[in-house]
């Protein structure tokens, strides 16, 4: 079984080449940590996201199928985590491709 840090490291490696969606992170958490409860998946995913933010990734969204990511205006890690927490509806399960909540990419060029 993987740890939160190992999952975050895998996501950081992937993000070096491409944007990573929150739904993909949630899938990795659910699978690698063998979680079945939606609330547990959300909590562990937020732990992974916290690690990603500390390593320079930032959430954003694509508009109308474009290739440019528009980063969120949240001022810090706590605000990003709070927004994801608000937008994640545990009753409907994990984020999905059609409703990803956000994508992560380095804000550095």
DSSP file (Angstrom, degrees, kcal/mol; ACC not computed):
  #  RESIDUE AA STRUCTURE BP1 BP2  ACC     N-H-->O    O-->H-N    N-H-->O    O-->H-N    TCO  KAPPA ALPHA  PHI   PSI    X-CA   Y-CA   Z-CA
    1    1 A X              0   0    0      0, 0.0    32,-0.2     0, 0.0    31,-0.1   0.000 360.0 360.0 360.0 135.6    0.0    0.0    0.0
    2    2 A X        -     0   0    0     30,-1.2     2,-0.2     1,-0.1     3,-0.0  -0.295 360.0-127.9 -79.6 166.1    1.3    3.4   -0.9
    3    3 A X     >  -     0   0    0      1,-0.1     4,-2.4    -2,-0.1     5,-0.2  -0.660  27.6-104.2-107.8 169.0    1.6    6.4    1.4
    4    4 A X  H  > S+     0   0    0     -2,-0.2     4,-2.6     1,-0.2     5,-0.2   0.918 123.3  50.7 -56.3 -44.9    0.3   10.0    0.9
    5    5 A X  H  > S+     0   0    0      1,-0.2     4,-2.5     2,-0.2    -1,-0.2   0.882 109.0  50.3 -63.9 -38.7    3.8   11.1    0.2
    6    6 A X  H  > S+     0   0    0      2,-0.2     4,-2.2     1,-0.2    -1,-0.2   0.902 111.4  48.1 -66.6 -40.4    4.4    8.4   -2.4
    7    7 A X  H  X S+     0   0    0     -4,-2.4     4,-2.3     2,-0.2    -2,-0.2   0.936 112.1  49.7 -64.0 -44.8    1.2    9.3   -4.2
    8    8 A X  H  X S+     0   0    0     -4,-2.6     4,-2.7     1,-0.2    -2,-0.2   0.908 109.3  52.2 -60.5 -42.3    2.2   13.0   -4.2
    9    9 A X  H  X S+     0   0    0     -4,-2.5     4,-2.1     1,-0.2    -1,-0.2   0.910 109.3  49.6 -60.7 -42.5    5.6   12.1   -5.6
   10   10 A X  H  X S+     0   0    0     -4,-2.2     4,-2.2     2,-0.2    -1,-0.2   0.915 112.2  47.8 -61.5 -43.5    4.0   10.2   -8.4
   11   11 A X  H  X S+     0   0    0     -4,-2.3     4,-2.8     1,-0.2    -2,-0.2   0.900 109.3  53.5 -65.8 -41.0    1.7   13.1   -9.2
   12   12 A X  H  X S+     0   0    0     -4,-2.7     4,-0.8     2,-0.2    -1,-0.2   0.903 108.8  49.4 -60.9 -41.1    4.6   15.5   -9.1
   13   13 A X  H >< S+     0   0    0     -4,-2.1     3,-0.7     1,-0.2     4,-0.3   0.928 113.3  46.4 -62.9 -44.3    6.5   13.4  -11.6
   14   14 A X  H >X S+     0   0    0     -4,-2.2     3,-1.6     1,-0.2     4,-1.1   0.896 108.1  56.5 -64.3 -39.5    3.4   13.3  -13.9
   15   15 A X  H 3< S+     0   0    0     -4,-2.8    91,-0.4     1,-0.3    -1,-0.2   0.645  89.0  75.1 -70.6 -14.0    2.8   17.0  -13.5
   16   16 A X  T << S+     0   0    0     -4,-0.8    -1,-0.3    -3,-0.7    -2,-0.2   0.757 112.0  26.2 -65.6 -22.2    6.4   17.7  -14.8
   17   17 A X  T <4 S+     0   0    0     -3,-1.6     2,-0.3    -4,-0.3    -2,-0.2   0.581 131.5   4.1-114.5 -16.2    5.0   16.9  -18.3
   18   18 A X  S  < S-     0   0    0     -4,-1.1    -1,-0.3    86,-0.0     2,-0.2  -0.979  79.4 -82.6-162.2 164.8    1.3   17.6  -18.2
   19   19 A X        -     0   0    0     -2,-0.3     2,-0.5    86,-0.1    86,-0.2  -0.504  40.4-144.9 -73.7 149.2   -1.6   19.0  -16.1
   20   20 A X  E     -A  104   0A   0     84,-2.1    84,-2.6    -2,-0.2     2,-0.2  -0.978   9.0-136.8-122.9 126.7   -3.1   16.6  -13.6
   21   21 A X  E >>  -A  103   0A   0     -2,-0.5     4,-1.6    82,-0.3     3,-0.5  -0.476  17.8-123.6 -81.7 150.5   -6.8   16.6  -12.8
   22   22 A X  H 3> S+     0   0    0     80,-2.7     4,-2.8    78,-0.4     5,-0.2   0.860 112.3  60.1 -58.7 -36.0   -8.2   16.3   -9.3
   23   23 A X  H 3> S+     0   0    0     79,-0.3     4,-2.3     1,-0.2    -1,-0.2   0.866 103.2  51.2 -62.7 -34.1  -10.2   13.3  -10.4
   24   24 A X  H <> S+     0   0    0     -3,-0.5     4,-2.1     2,-0.2    -1,-0.2   0.875 110.3  48.9 -69.5 -36.3   -7.0   11.5  -11.4
   25   25 A X  H  X S+     0   0    0     -4,-1.6     4,-2.6     2,-0.2    -2,-0.2   0.931 111.2  49.5 -66.4 -45.3   -5.5   12.2   -8.0
   26   26 A X  H  X S+     0   0    0     -4,-2.8     4,-2.9     1,-0.2    -2,-0.2   0.896 109.8  52.1 -61.1 -40.3   -8.7   10.9   -6.3
   27   27 A X  H  X S+     0   0    0     -4,-2.3     4,-2.5     2,-0.2     5,-0.2   0.925 110.4  48.0 -60.9 -44.4   -8.5    7.8   -8.4
   28   28 A X  H  X S+     0   0    0     -4,-2.1     4,-3.2     2,-0.2     5,-0.4   0.910 112.9  48.4 -63.4 -41.9   -4.9    7.2   -7.3
   29   29 A X  H  X S+     0   0    0     -4,-2.6     4,-2.1     2,-0.2     6,-0.4   0.945 112.3  48.1 -62.4 -48.4   -5.8    7.8   -3.7
   30   30 A X  H  <>S+     0   0    0     -4,-2.9     5,-1.7    -5,-0.2     4,-0.3   0.920 121.0  37.1 -58.9 -44.7   -8.8    5.4   -3.8
   31   31 A X  H ><5S+     0   0    0     -4,-2.5     3,-0.7    -5,-0.2    -2,-0.2   0.953 119.5  43.9 -74.2 -52.1   -6.8    2.7   -5.5
   32   32 A X  H 3<5S+     0   0    0     -4,-3.2   -30,-1.2     1,-0.2    -3,-0.2   0.790 121.8  38.5 -70.4 -28.1   -3.4    3.0   -3.8
   33   33 A X  T 3<5S-     0   0    0     -4,-2.1    -1,-0.2    -5,-0.4    -2,-0.2   0.394 104.6-126.6-101.2   2.7   -4.8    3.4   -0.3
   34   34 A X  T < 5 +     0   0    0     -3,-0.7     2,-0.3    -4,-0.3    -3,-0.2   0.911  50.7 162.9  53.3  48.3   -7.5    0.8   -0.8
   35   35 A X      < +     0   0    0     -5,-1.7    -1,-0.2    -6,-0.4    -2,-0.1  -0.751  24.4 171.0 -98.2 144.6  -10.2    3.3    0.3
   36   36 A X        +     0   0    0     -2,-0.3     2,-0.4     1,-0.0    -1,-0.1   0.589  53.3  90.8-121.8 -23.5  -13.9    2.8   -0.4
   37   37 A X     >  -     0   0    0      1,-0.1     4,-2.2    -7,-0.1     3,-0.3  -0.643  68.9-142.6 -80.6 127.0  -15.6    5.5    1.7
   38   38 A X  H  > S+     0   0    0     -2,-0.4     4,-2.4     1,-0.2     5,-0.2   0.864 101.0  53.1 -57.8 -38.9  -16.1    8.7   -0.3
   39   39 A X  H  > S+     0   0    0      1,-0.2     4,-2.4     2,-0.2    -1,-0.2   0.892 109.0  49.1 -65.1 -39.3  -15.3   10.9    2.8
   40   40 A X  H  > S+     0   0    0     -3,-0.3     4,-2.5     2,-0.2     5,-0.2   0.887 110.3  51.1 -66.1 -39.3  -12.1    9.0    3.4
   41   41 A X  H  X S+     0   0    0     -4,-2.2     4,-2.6     2,-0.2    -2,-0.2   0.927 110.6  49.2 -63.2 -44.4  -11.1    9.4   -0.3
   42   42 A X  H  X S+     0   0    0     -4,-2.4     4,-2.5     2,-0.2    -2,-0.2   0.942 111.8  48.0 -60.2 -48.9  -11.8   13.2    0.0
   43   43 A X  H  X S+     0   0    0     -4,-2.4     4,-1.5     1,-0.2    -2,-0.2   0.927 115.0  44.3 -59.8 -47.4   -9.7   13.6    3.1
   44   44 A X  H  X S+     0   0    0     -4,-2.5     4,-2.0     1,-0.2    -1,-0.2   0.873 111.7  53.6 -67.0 -37.1   -6.7   11.6    1.8
   45   45 A X  H  X S+     0   0    0     -4,-2.6     4,-2.9    -5,-0.2    -1,-0.2   0.908 106.6  52.1 -64.1 -41.4   -6.9   13.5   -1.6
   46   46 A X  H  X S+     0   0    0     -4,-2.5     4,-2.2     1,-0.2    -1,-0.2   0.852 107.1  53.8 -63.1 -33.5   -6.8   16.8    0.2
   47   47 A X  H  X S+     0   0    0     -4,-1.5     4,-1.5     2,-0.2    -1,-0.2   0.916 110.5  45.9 -64.6 -42.9   -3.7   15.6    2.1
   48   48 A X  H  X S+     0   0    0     -4,-2.0     4,-2.2     2,-0.2    -2,-0.2   0.929 111.3  52.3 -64.2 -45.3   -2.1   14.8   -1.3
   49   49 A X  H  X S+     0   0    0     -4,-2.9     4,-2.7     1,-0.2     5,-0.2   0.890 104.6  56.4 -59.6 -40.0   -3.2   18.2   -2.7
   50   50 A X  H  X S+     0   0    0     -4,-2.2     4,-1.8     1,-0.2    -1,-0.2   0.911 108.0  48.1 -57.5 -42.9   -1.6   19.9    0.3
   51   51 A X  H  X S+     0   0    0     -4,-1.5     4,-0.9     2,-0.2    -2,-0.2   0.910 110.6  51.4 -62.7 -43.3    1.7   18.2   -0.6
   52   52 A X  H ><>S+     0   0    0     -4,-2.2     5,-2.2     1,-0.2     3,-0.7   0.908 108.7  50.7 -62.2 -42.8    1.4   19.2   -4.3
   53   53 A X  H ><5S+     0   0    0     -4,-2.7     3,-1.5     1,-0.2    -1,-0.2   0.881 106.6  54.8 -63.6 -38.4    0.7   22.9   -3.3
   54   54 A X  H 3<5S+     0   0    0     -4,-1.8    -1,-0.2     1,-0.3    -2,-0.2   0.725 106.8  53.1 -67.1 -20.6    3.8   22.9   -1.1
   55   55 A X  T <<5S-     0   0    0     -4,-0.9    -1,-0.3    -3,-0.7    -2,-0.2   0.186 128.2 -92.1-102.1  16.1    5.9   21.7   -4.1
   56   56 A X  T < 5S+     0   0    0     -3,-1.5    51,-1.2     1,-0.3    52,-0.3   0.431  81.5 130.3  96.5  -1.5    4.7   24.5   -6.4
   57   57 A X  E   < -B  106   0A   0     -5,-2.2     2,-0.3    49,-0.2    -1,-0.3  -0.580  35.9-166.8 -80.9 152.9    1.7   23.0   -8.2
   58   58 A X  E     -B  105   0A   0     47,-2.2    47,-1.6    -2,-0.2     2,-0.1  -0.995  18.9-113.5-140.7 145.4   -1.4   25.2   -8.3
   59   59 A X  E     +B  104   0A   0     -2,-0.3    13,-2.6    45,-0.2     2,-0.3  -0.444  45.5 141.0 -79.5 152.3   -5.0   24.5   -9.2
   60   60 A X  E     -BC 103  71A   0     43,-1.9    43,-2.6    11,-0.3     2,-0.3  -0.941  36.0-116.7-166.5-174.6   -6.7   26.0  -12.1
   61   61 A X  E     - C   0  70A   0      9,-1.8     9,-3.0    -2,-0.3     2,-0.3  -0.958  15.0-126.5-137.7 155.1   -9.2   25.3  -14.9
   62   62 A X  E     - C   0  69A   0     -2,-0.3     2,-0.5     7,-0.2     3,-0.2  -0.774  26.7-137.3 -95.5 146.8   -9.3   25.2  -18.7
   63   63 A X  S >  S-     0   0    0      5,-0.6     3,-2.0    -2,-0.3     5,-0.2  -0.922  70.8 -17.8-111.8 129.5  -11.9   27.2  -20.5
   64   64 A X  T 3  S-     0   0    0     -2,-0.5    -1,-0.2     1,-0.3     0, 0.0   0.835 122.8 -55.9  50.6  43.0  -13.9   25.9  -23.4
   65   65 A X  T 3  S+     0   0    0     -3,-0.2    -1,-0.3     1,-0.2    -3,-0.0   0.633  97.7 149.2  71.5  13.4  -11.5   23.0  -24.2
   66   66 A X    <   -     0   0    0     -3,-2.0    -1,-0.2     2,-0.1    -2,-0.0  -0.145  54.2-127.1 -73.7 174.2   -8.5   25.3  -24.5
   67   67 A X  S    S+     0   0    0     -5,-0.1     2,-0.5     2,-0.1    -1,-0.1   0.483  81.0  92.5-101.2  -4.8   -5.0   24.4  -23.7
   68   68 A X        -     0   0    0     -5,-0.2    -5,-0.6     2,-0.0     2,-0.4  -0.776  68.3-141.1 -93.8 131.7   -4.3   27.3  -21.4
   69   69 A X  E     -C   62   0A   0     -2,-0.5     2,-0.7    -7,-0.1    -7,-0.2  -0.744   4.6-148.9 -90.6 137.7   -4.9   26.8  -17.7
   70   70 A X  E     -C   61   0A   0     -9,-3.0    -9,-1.8    -2,-0.4    -2,-0.0  -0.915  22.3-137.5-106.2 106.8   -6.4   29.7  -15.7
   71   71 A X  E     -C   60   0A   0     -2,-0.7   -11,-0.3   -11,-0.2   -12,-0.1  -0.292  21.0-103.8 -68.6 147.6   -5.0   29.5  -12.2
   72   72 A X        -     0   0    0    -13,-2.6    -1,-0.1     1,-0.1     8,-0.1  -0.305  18.5-134.3 -65.2 153.1   -7.3   30.1   -9.2
   73   73 A X        +     0   0    0      7,-0.0    -1,-0.1     2,-0.0    -2,-0.1   0.374  58.4 134.9 -90.3   2.6   -7.0   33.4   -7.4
   74   74 A X        -     0   0    0      1,-0.1     6,-0.1     5,-0.1     3,-0.0  -0.269  54.8-138.1 -55.7 138.3   -7.0   31.8   -4.0
   75   75 A X        -     0   0    0      1,-0.0     2,-0.3     2,-0.0    -1,-0.1   0.709  68.7  -2.4 -77.1 -20.5   -4.2   33.4   -1.9
   76   76 A X  S  > S-     0   0    0      1,-0.1     4,-2.0     0, 0.0     5,-0.2  -0.929  80.9 -81.1-159.5 178.7   -2.8   30.4   -0.2
   77   77 A X  H  > S+     0   0    0     -2,-0.3     4,-2.8     1,-0.2     5,-0.2   0.899 120.9  54.3 -57.5 -45.8   -2.8   26.6    0.4
   78   78 A X  H  > S+     0   0    0      1,-0.2     4,-2.3     2,-0.2    -1,-0.2   0.893 108.8  48.4 -59.9 -40.8   -5.6   26.9    3.0
   79   79 A X  H  > S+     0   0    0      2,-0.2     4,-2.1     1,-0.2    -1,-0.2   0.886 111.6  49.8 -68.0 -38.5   -7.9   28.8    0.6
   80   80 A X  H  X S+     0   0    0     -4,-2.0     4,-2.4     2,-0.2     5,-0.2   0.937 112.4  47.2 -63.4 -46.6   -7.3   26.3   -2.2
   81   81 A X  H  X S+     0   0    0     -4,-2.8     4,-2.5     1,-0.2    -2,-0.2   0.892 111.2  51.7 -63.1 -39.6   -8.0   23.3    0.1
   82   82 A X  H  X S+     0   0    0     -4,-2.3     4,-2.3    -5,-0.2    -1,-0.2   0.895 109.6  50.0 -64.3 -39.9  -11.2   25.0    1.4
   83   83 A X  H  X S+     0   0    0     -4,-2.1     4,-2.3     2,-0.2    -2,-0.2   0.933 112.1  46.4 -65.5 -45.3  -12.4   25.6   -2.2
   84   84 A X  H  X S+     0   0    0     -4,-2.4     4,-1.6     1,-0.2    -2,-0.2   0.930 111.7  52.5 -61.3 -44.3  -11.8   22.0   -3.2
   85   85 A X  H  < S+     0   0    0     -4,-2.5    -1,-0.2     1,-0.2    -2,-0.2   0.905 111.7  46.3 -57.5 -43.5  -13.5   20.9    0.0
   86   86 A X  H  < S+     0   0    0     -4,-2.3    -1,-0.2     1,-0.2    -2,-0.2   0.885 115.2  45.6 -66.2 -39.5  -16.6   23.0   -0.8
   87   87 A X  H  < S+     0   0    0     -4,-2.3     2,-0.7    -5,-0.2    -1,-0.2   0.637  92.4  90.1 -83.8 -13.8  -16.8   21.9   -4.4
   88   88 A X     <  -     0   0    0     -4,-1.6     2,-1.0    -5,-0.2     3,-0.1  -0.753  64.3-157.5 -86.7 114.6  -16.4   18.2   -3.7
   89   89 A X    >   -     0   0    0     -2,-0.7     3,-1.5     4,-0.2     4,-0.5  -0.803   5.9-168.9 -96.3 100.7  -19.8   16.7   -3.1
   90   90 A X  G >  S+     0   0    0     -2,-1.0     3,-1.2     1,-0.3    -1,-0.2   0.820  83.1  64.6 -59.7 -32.1  -19.2   13.5   -1.2
   91   91 A X  G 3  S+     0   0    0      1,-0.3    -1,-0.3    -3,-0.1     3,-0.1   0.783 107.1  42.3 -65.4 -24.6  -22.7   12.3   -1.7
   92   92 A X  G <  S-     0   0    0     -3,-1.5    -1,-0.3     1,-0.3    -2,-0.2   0.409 113.9-125.5-100.2   1.1  -22.1   12.1   -5.4
   93   93 A X    <   -     0   0    0     -3,-1.2    -1,-0.3    -4,-0.5    -4,-0.2  -0.451  52.6  -9.6  92.8-164.4  -18.6   10.5   -5.0
   94   94 A X  S    S-     0   0    0      1,-0.1   -71,-0.1    -2,-0.1   -56,-0.0  -0.183  81.0 -86.8 -68.1 159.6  -15.2   11.5   -6.4
   95   95 A X        -     0   0    0      5,-0.1     2,-0.3   -73,-0.1     5,-0.2  -0.344  50.1-155.1 -59.1 151.4  -14.7   14.2   -9.0
   96   96 A X  B >   -D   99   0B   0      3,-1.1     3,-1.2    -3,-0.1   -73,-0.2  -0.803  30.8 -95.4-127.8 169.3  -15.0   12.8  -12.5
   97   97 A X  T >  S+     0   0    0      1,-0.3     3,-0.6    -2,-0.3   -75,-0.1   0.866 124.8  49.5 -54.8 -40.0  -13.6   13.8  -15.9
   98   98 A X  T 3  S+     0   0    0      1,-0.3    -1,-0.3     2,-0.1     2,-0.1   0.703 126.7  27.0 -75.6 -17.7  -16.8   15.8  -16.8
   99   99 A X  B <  S+D   96   0B   0     -3,-1.2    -3,-1.1     1,-0.1    -1,-0.3  -0.585  72.7 158.9-139.1  72.9  -16.6   17.6  -13.4
  100  100 A X    <   -     0   0    0     -3,-0.6     2,-2.4    -5,-0.2   -78,-0.4   0.605  36.2-147.0 -77.2 -10.8  -13.0   17.6  -12.4
  101  101 A X        -     0   0    0    -79,-0.1     2,-0.3   -80,-0.1    -1,-0.2  -0.363  69.5 -15.6  70.1 -55.3  -13.2   20.6  -10.0
  102  102 A X        -     0   0    0     -2,-2.4   -80,-2.7    -3,-0.1   -79,-0.3  -0.986  56.5-131.1-164.0 170.2   -9.6   21.6  -11.0
  103  103 A X  E     -AB  21  60A   0    -43,-2.6   -43,-1.9    -2,-0.3     2,-0.4  -0.886  23.4-133.3-124.2 157.2   -6.4   20.7  -12.6
  104  104 A X  E     +AB  20  59A   0    -84,-2.6   -84,-2.1    -2,-0.3     2,-0.3  -0.938  32.5 149.8-119.4 138.4   -2.9   21.1  -11.3
  105  105 A X  E     - B   0  58A   0    -47,-1.6   -47,-2.2    -2,-0.4     2,-0.2  -0.974  50.2 -91.5-156.2 154.5    0.2   22.5  -13.0
  106  106 A X  E     - B   0  57A   0    -91,-0.4   -49,-0.2    -2,-0.3   -50,-0.1  -0.501  23.6-147.3 -68.6 137.8    3.3   24.4  -12.0
  107  107 A X  S    S+     0   0    0    -51,-1.2     2,-0.3    -2,-0.2    -1,-0.1   0.550  74.6  96.9 -80.9  -6.6    2.8   28.2  -12.1
  108  108 A X              0   0    0    -52,-0.3    -2,-0.1     1,-0.1     0, 0.0  -0.615 360.0 360.0 -82.6 141.4    6.5   28.4  -13.0
  109  109 A X              0   0    0     -2,-0.3    -1,-0.1     0, 0.0    -2,-0.0   0.511 360.0 360.0 -65.7 360.0    7.3   28.8  -16.8
